[in-house]
Amino acid sequence: MRFPELEARLLDECFVPTCFSVGDGWDRADDVECLARVGDRYEIFYVERGRRQAATAVFDGEEEACDAYYALLLRNVTARTHCLGLFADAADADRLCAALAERGLPFTRDRIPWNGPASPRFRVFVLGKDVIVGRTLAAALPGPRD
């Protein structure tokens, strides 16, 4: 796999576009693992707060680098996690979870403080391509979202 195929695969598998950077453009990335050609080699490195960190892996070949980068992103669940909704009412989040479960889609749900512990919000997440069906289900459910 080469850069164009890797980027297409990541998008096709619904990785979050802001969670990866392949090729040129890493200087516009932030808090993300990047893959770029540097001279005649290929490097995986992290960009934090706009600053490039030292390479964590260096490869002679593009295909080997792309395979390693893809494997790295597969281990990073955040790179494939999509929030389907932020709800003020737990019952609204529960309805979405029930619709996802009915379709056999795995999900996670959490509770976070919002303007203090007396005003929580409830989030529902899915991974990868499940976001396609998940967004449709979420849009069809009644209830307000924040």
C-alpha positions in Angstrom: 0.0 0.0 0.0 1.2 3.5 -0.8 0.2 6.9 0.5 -2.8 7.4 -1.7 -4.2 3.9 -1.0 -3.5 4.3 2.7 -5.4 7.6 2.9 -8.3 6.2 0.9 -8.5 3.1 3.1 -8.5 5.1 6.3 -11.3 7.3 5.0 -13.2 4.3 3.7 -13.0 2.6 7.1 -14.2 5.9 8.7 -11.1 6.8 10.7 -11.5 10.3 12.0 -9.7 12.6 9.5 -8.2 14.8 12.2 -6.6 11.7 13.8 -4.1 10.9 11.1 -1.8 12.7 8.6 -0.3 10.9 5.6 2.3 12.6 3.4 2.5 16.4 3.1 0.4 18.6 5.4 1.7 17.4 8.8 2.7 20.9 9.5 -1.1 21.7 9.8 -1.7 18.7 12.0 -1.9 18.9 15.8 -1.8 16.2 18.4 -1.6 13.4 15.9 0.6 10.6 14.7 1.9 11.4 11.2 3.5 9.5 8.3 5.7 11.4 5.9 8.5 11.0 3.5 11.7 12.6 4.9 14.5 12.6 2.4 14.7 9.1 1.0 13.1 7.5 4.0 9.6 7.3 5.6 9.0 8.4 9.1 6.3 8.0 11.7 6.3 10.8 14.2 4.0 12.7 16.5 3.0 16.3 16.2 2.1 18.0 19.5 1.0 21.6 19.7 2.2 22.2 16.2 5.7 20.8 17.0 7.1 17.8 15.3 8.6 15.2 17.7 11.4 12.8 17.0 10.6 9.9 14.7 9.2 6.8 16.5 9.8 4.6 13.4 11.8 5.0 10.2 11.4 2.9 7.1 13.3 2.5 3.8 10.2 1.6 1.8 6.8 3.3 1.4 4.8 0.1 1.6 6.4 -1.0 4.8 5.9 2.4 6.3 2.2 2.5 5.3 1.6 -1.0 6.7 3.2 0.0 10.0 1.2 3.3 10.2 -2.1 1.5 9.5 -1.3 -1.0 12.2 -0.5 1.9 14.6 -3.8 3.6 13.9 -5.7 0.3 14.3 -4.4 0.1 17.9 -5.6 3.7 18.5 -9.3 3.4 19.3 -9.7 7.2 19.4 -8.8 7.4 15.7 -11.9 5.3 14.9 -14.3 6.6 17.6 -17.3 8.7 16.6 -19.7 10.5 19.0 -23.2 10.1 17.8 -24.8 12.3 20.3 -24.5 14.5 23.4 -27.7 14.4 25.4 -28.9 16.3 28.4 -31.5 13.6 29.2 -30.2 10.0 29.9 -33.4 8.6 28.4 -32.5 10.1 25.0 -29.1 8.5 25.1 -30.7 5.2 26.2 -33.1 5.3 23.2 -30.1 5.7 20.9 -28.3 2.9 22.6 -31.4 0.6 22.3 -31.6 1.4 18.6 -27.9 0.6 18.1 -28.2 -2.7 20.1 -31.3 -3.7 18.1 -29.1 -3.4 14.9 -26.3 -5.4 16.6 -24.0 -2.4 16.6 -21.5 -2.2 19.4 -21.4 1.2 21.2 -20.2 2.9 24.4 -22.1 5.4 26.5 -20.7 7.6 29.2 -21.7 10.4 31.5 -19.7 13.6 31.8 -20.1 16.7 34.0 -21.4 19.7 32.2 -21.5 23.0 34.1 -20.8 21.0 37.2 -22.0 17.6 38.6 -25.6 18.7 38.8 -25.9 19.0 35.0 -24.4 15.9 33.4 -24.4 15.1 29.7 -24.6 11.6 28.2 -22.6 10.6 25.1 -22.9 7.7 22.8 -20.0 6.5 20.6 -19.5 3.9 17.9 -16.4 2.7 16.0 -15.4 3.0 12.4 -18.0 2.3 9.7 -20.8 1.8 12.3 -21.0 5.6 12.3 -22.8 5.5 8.9 -25.7 3.5 10.3 -25.4 5.2 13.7 -25.9 8.7 12.4 -29.0 7.6 10.5 -30.4 6.0 13.6 -29.6 9.0 15.8 -31.2 11.4 13.3 -34.4 9.4 13.3 -34.8 9.5 17.1 -36.9 12.2 18.8 -35.4 14.3 21.5 -33.1 17.2 21.8 -29.3 17.1 21.5 -26.8 19.5 22.9 
